């Protein structure tokens, strides 16, 4: 009896040791998804640094060009510029017209939200406005937000926006590059994610509404204003995408690090995402920005991209066309001219792969059409709208 048992045991050990690596391999292989055959078509070209895209009813597209024009694209034809944009749009370097987002109840109320850099070389700021569109004219324009303090750099405006289910609007605000320390200050809206209601008012449940941070510095009247009530999260550098994932019911944002340290974060109200105290990147000179890669009270990046990929637009895919993409994140890359596919299980990244490198152009934005196809914007003087569909 004993002998038989021992033989059985030896056999079991042998089987387990032979089979287990196979099992592990089979499991990890099955978790790496690939995209079925797809087709890339050009919807339009000749756009000047297109930055963002919204899908209007009747298959019309609304496209912002960073150089300061908003246009419709109908059946591949690009319209004349839409009139009624503000006259203080500041077009220089990374500044200009930025995001365009429709109100969740657009079909009922017609509100379109636009973010843009405004002002002059000496004094500029990210602003957010809303307006309604009739034909090729904006009307009922209202400026809802102007980031304070103003700055004197033409870069790091951020400017991406996403609505939450309660019709509040999240807005990414960059650190202005030369003002990175302000990303940690609740007295400044630089380097923050800001939250306003759809009419521009302060949401009563913003995390610092009740904090009553009163400012003691007497000299600067601009940072005397209590802006902390607008802040949703802090410690951001230059967040180039933000989205609300309706299934996970959470917010994702990506941001540019300096040399290294690009990040994706799960954004929670009132949290500090670390910049510039915590970073895995170096200054462009190669100098260390901070000795810390972690710090009490500051969030670690959910995904760290070192070396930097220069992420831009990002979506959570729940369309009906590409089953393989369901529940995953897709982010465009300016630097590596492709789309990063973060394959997720819950909030765990199982695998990162890349898609559409054959396009070979800097990519500025990605959007999911209601029919499940993917739309990409290329970042160029002769910018294109591309549509990706499942091959028939
Ligand atoms: Ca961070």
Boltz pocket constraint, residues with backbone or C-beta under 6 A from the ligand:
constraints:
  - pocket:
      binder: B
      contacts: [[A, 235], [A, 263], [A, 273], [A, 274], [A, 275], [A, 278], [A, 279], [A, 299], [A, 300], [A, 301]]
      max_distance: 6.0
